[in-house]
Structure formats: C-alpha cells, structure tokens
C-alpha cells in the first residue's frame, strides 16, 4: 500500500483499518472466542425480546380467517409442490407468530 493512501484516511477510517488488521492476524481459536464475546450481550438482549414476543404471540392478531383459509388450502394439497409436512410447518410458524 502506498503512503499516499494512508494520508487520505480520516482518523476514524484509520482506527477501523487497524482493528481489521488486528482481527485478520488472530488465530482461528482467538477469532471464534472474540466473536462469541462480542455476541454474548446481543444474544442476551435478543433472548429477552424473544421471550416478550412469545408472550404476545399467544393471542391471535386481528382477523385470522384469511390465514386459516390459506392453511386449509395448503393442507388439502391445492398448491402444487406443498405436501402435508410443509403445510404443517407453515401452520406451526403461523401459530408461533400469533397469526392463528
């Protein structure tokens, strides 16, 4: 890399570049450990929001007749290529989202 490009970087860009270089030099184990440490706070926050969403998903949202009609049509095989197992998975997913 030529010296001219280094001078054109802002201090923020330089800090990002230095962090990227540091991460590229880590071993696989160090990189995975770094990733897990960074993801732990995010996972804890998302687990809390998923628990809150799960409590809200117990009650259906609005009018569910259209969703029920779709699930019935899928389970009857009216859509080419979708069989019982796929229809069951879609129905379970709709129930988890609170659509049914």
Secondary structure, DSSP 8 states (H G I E B T S, - for coil): --HHHHHHS-HHHHHHHHHHHHHHTS-HHHHHHHHHHHHHHHHHHHHHHHHHHHHHTTS--S--HHHHHHHHHHHTT-STT--HHHHHHHHHHHHHHT--
